[in-house]
Amino acid sequence: MHKEELITLHQMLSDIKDYFESTNPDLKFSNYYSLKINPSQLHKSKMEHKYAIFVLGNELADAMKEVEFSASGRISARMRELAAKTLKEMEYVQ
């Protein structure tokens, strides 16, 4: 994916996060917020946005478990794997 496409995806996931937070104020996206990156930060690297997408995807899948979507557990696990892989790639580049 190109950086612009990743940023668009990041924005979509952020919008979903905002919806979940508005419907359930108890939800915390602490791992995502700890990254201190949001879709409007165009100066951040492609890899940073990719990592944020996987971290946010994992937390969104965890939030969906509360609503009892059956596949969300597998989605969460896969997002966690992809986030770990991307973090290793980021560390290798630095």
C-alpha positions in Angstrom: 0.0 0.0 0.0 1.1 3.6 -0.6 1.4 5.9 2.3 -1.7 7.9 1.2 -3.8 4.7 1.2 -2.5 3.7 4.7 -3.4 7.2 6.0 -6.9 6.8 4.5 -7.3 3.4 6.2 -5.9 4.8 9.4 -8.6 7.6 9.2 -11.4 5.1 8.7 -10.3 3.0 11.7 -10.0 6.1 13.7 -13.6 7.0 12.8 -14.7 3.6 13.9 -12.8 4.1 17.2 -14.6 7.4 17.7 -17.9 5.7 17.2 -17.1 3.0 19.7 -16.0 5.6 22.2 -19.2 7.6 21.7 -21.4 4.5 22.3 -19.3 3.1 25.2 -17.3 5.6 27.2 -15.7 2.8 29.2 -13.7 1.6 26.2 -10.1 2.5 26.4 -7.8 2.5 23.4 -4.7 2.9 25.6 -2.2 1.1 23.3 -3.3 3.2 20.3 -3.2 6.5 22.3 0.2 5.7 23.7 1.6 5.7 20.1 0.8 9.5 19.9 0.0 9.2 16.2 -3.2 10.1 14.4 -4.2 10.1 10.7 -3.7 13.8 10.4 0.0 13.6 11.1 1.1 13.3 7.5 4.8 13.8 8.5 4.8 10.5 10.3 6.4 7.6 8.3 4.5 5.1 6.4 5.7 2.4 8.8 4.4 4.4 11.8 1.0 4.6 10.2 1.0 0.9 9.4 1.9 0.0 12.9 -0.8 2.3 14.3 -3.3 0.6 12.0 -2.5 -2.8 13.4 -2.5 -1.6 17.0 -5.8 0.2 16.5 -7.2 -2.8 14.6 -6.4 -5.1 17.5 -8.0 -2.8 20.0 -11.1 -2.4 17.8 -11.4 -6.2 17.5 -11.2 -6.5 21.3 -13.9 -3.9 21.6 -16.1 -5.9 19.1 -15.8 -8.9 21.3 -18.0 -7.1 23.8 -20.7 -7.0 21.2 -20.3 -10.7 20.5 -19.0 -10.8 17.0 -17.8 -14.4 16.6 -14.7 -13.8 14.4 -13.4 -10.8 16.4 -11.2 -12.9 18.6 -9.3 -14.2 15.5 -9.1 -10.7 14.1 -7.7 -9.4 17.3 -5.0 -12.1 17.4 -4.0 -11.5 13.8 -3.8 -7.7 14.3 -1.6 -8.4 17.3 0.7 -10.6 15.1 0.9 -8.0 12.4 1.6 -5.2 14.9 4.5 -7.2 16.3 5.9 -7.9 12.9 5.6 -4.3 11.8 7.3 -3.1 15.1 10.2 -5.4 14.3 10.4 -4.0 10.8 10.4 -0.5 12.3 13.2 -1.4 14.7 15.3 -2.9 11.9 15.0 0.3 9.8 16.2 2.5 12.6 
